[in-house]
Amino acid sequence: MSKIIQKQELNEQHQLFSEFPATSYLEWRQAAEKSLKGASFEEKLVSQTYEGIELQPMYFQEDIRNLSYRSSKPGSAPYVHVLPYQVKG
Protein backbone atom coordinates (compact mmCIF):
# COMPACT_ATOMS: atom_id res chain seq x y z
CA MET A 1 0.00 0.00 0.00
CA SER A 2 1.41 3.38 -0.91
CA LYS A 3 2.07 6.08 1.64
CA ILE A 4 -0.44 8.39 -0.05
CA ILE A 5 -3.26 5.85 0.34
CA GLN A 6 -2.28 5.21 3.96
CA LYS A 7 -2.32 8.94 4.68
CA GLN A 8 -5.77 9.29 3.07
CA GLU A 9 -7.10 6.43 5.18
CA LEU A 10 -5.71 7.99 8.36
CA ASN A 11 -7.34 11.31 7.47
CA GLU A 12 -10.67 9.56 6.85
CA GLN A 13 -10.41 7.71 10.17
CA HIS A 14 -9.59 10.95 11.99
CA GLN A 15 -12.66 12.58 10.45
CA LEU A 16 -14.83 9.69 11.61
CA PHE A 17 -13.54 9.84 15.17
CA SER A 18 -13.77 13.62 15.34
CA GLU A 19 -17.56 13.25 15.27
CA PHE A 20 -17.47 11.72 18.74
CA PRO A 21 -16.47 13.58 21.89
CA ALA A 22 -13.48 12.30 23.82
CA THR A 23 -14.43 10.59 27.07
CA SER A 24 -12.63 10.41 30.37
CA TYR A 25 -11.76 7.17 32.11
CA LEU A 26 -14.50 7.82 34.66
CA GLU A 27 -17.14 8.21 31.94
CA TRP A 28 -15.92 5.08 30.16
CA ARG A 29 -15.84 3.08 33.39
CA GLN A 30 -19.35 4.15 34.34
CA ALA A 31 -20.65 3.03 30.93
CA ALA A 32 -18.77 -0.27 31.22
CA GLU A 33 -20.14 -0.94 34.72
CA LYS A 34 -23.67 -0.16 33.53
CA SER A 35 -23.32 -2.67 30.68
CA LEU A 36 -22.09 -5.33 33.15
CA LYS A 37 -25.48 -5.16 34.92
CA GLY A 38 -24.14 -5.58 38.44
CA ALA A 39 -21.25 -7.94 37.66
CA SER A 40 -17.87 -7.00 39.12
CA PHE A 41 -15.78 -4.78 36.82
CA GLU A 42 -12.55 -6.26 38.20
CA GLU A 43 -13.69 -9.88 37.83
CA LYS A 44 -15.09 -9.48 34.32
CA LEU A 45 -12.74 -7.00 32.68
CA VAL A 46 -9.43 -6.92 34.54
CA SER A 47 -7.14 -9.89 33.88
CA GLN A 48 -3.70 -10.96 35.03
CA THR A 49 -0.72 -12.44 33.25
CA TYR A 50 1.03 -15.51 34.65
CA GLU A 51 3.58 -13.10 36.13
CA GLY A 52 0.85 -11.34 38.12
CA ILE A 53 0.74 -8.19 35.98
CA GLU A 54 -2.74 -6.66 35.94
CA LEU A 55 -4.10 -5.93 32.48
CA GLN A 56 -6.77 -3.27 32.35
CA PRO A 57 -9.46 -3.46 29.66
CA MET A 58 -8.67 0.07 28.47
CA TYR A 59 -5.69 2.39 28.72
CA PHE A 60 -5.66 6.15 28.33
CA GLN A 61 -2.98 8.78 27.73
CA GLU A 62 -3.05 9.61 31.45
CA ASP A 63 -1.83 6.07 32.19
CA ILE A 64 1.51 6.64 30.47
CA ARG A 65 1.97 10.38 30.84
CA ASN A 66 4.39 10.20 33.81
CA LEU A 67 6.32 7.02 32.98
CA SER A 68 9.98 7.84 33.50
CA TYR A 69 11.27 5.69 30.64
CA ARG A 70 9.13 7.20 27.87
CA SER A 71 12.00 9.43 26.81
CA SER A 72 14.68 6.73 26.92
CA LYS A 73 16.10 5.25 23.74
CA PRO A 74 16.08 1.54 22.91
CA GLY A 75 19.32 -0.09 24.05
CA SER A 76 19.99 2.43 26.83
CA ALA A 77 19.10 2.41 30.52
CA PRO A 78 16.57 1.52 31.92
CA TYR A 79 16.44 -1.16 29.17
CA VAL A 80 12.68 -1.43 28.95
CA HIS A 81 12.31 -1.37 25.17
CA VAL A 82 12.16 -4.64 23.29
CA LEU A 83 14.52 -4.80 20.36
CA PRO A 84 13.84 -6.99 17.32
CA TYR A 85 15.65 -10.33 17.40
CA GLN A 86 16.07 -13.37 15.20
CA VAL A 87 15.51 -16.97 16.20
CA LYS A 88 18.13 -19.25 14.75
CA GLY A 89 17.63 -22.92 14.59
N, C-alpha and C positions, 0 to 999 in steps of 0.2 A: 504494500500500500504506500502510495507516495505521501510525502510530508504535507503537501497541499491538501489532499483529501483528509488526512488526519486532523489538520488544523481546522478545516471546515466542520468536521464532525464534532470537535471539541467546542467550537463556537455554537453549534446547534444545541449541544447538550447544555452549555452554559445558559443559553436562552430559555431552554425548558425549565431548568432549575431556578432561574431568576423569577419565575412566576410564583414560586412558593416562598413564604417567609422563613428565615432561619429560625430554628427552635433551640431553646436552651436544653441542657441535660435534664433539668427539673421538669420541663414541659414534656419531653420525650418519655421520661420515666413514669410520669403520671398517666400518660396515654398507654404505655406498656402495661402498667399495673391494672388499669381499667380493663384492658383486653384479656388479662389473665383471670378475670372474674373471681378474685379472692385467693387464687393460688399464690404461693410465695415467689416473689421476684427472684430471690437468690437461688431457690431450689430449681426453678424452671429455666432461668436464663443465664445464671452465672455458672461457669464450669471451671474445672481445675485440670491442669496437666498432671502427668505422673510425678513431676517434680514438685507439685504443690503450688504452682503459679496460678493465681486466679485470672481467668479470662472473662472480661466483661462482654456483654452482648453488643455494646456500642462504645466507641471511643470518640472523644471530641478534641478540638485543638487545645482546650484548657488542660487536658490530660498530659500533654507533652510539652507545654509551654516552658516549664521550669526545669526540664531535664538537663543536667549539667553536661552531658556528653553530646548534645545536639550539635555543638559547634566543632567537635573533634573530627579529625580526618581518619579514614580507614587506615589501619596499620600503625596508628599512634595511640598512646595512652588515652583513655582507659581501655582500649582494645575491646570495644563492644560491637563493632561493625563486623559483619560476616563478609569475608572475601570469597570470590569465586574459587573453586578448586576442581581438580580433575581426579576421578577415581581410576586408578590403573589396575589392570588385572588380567 
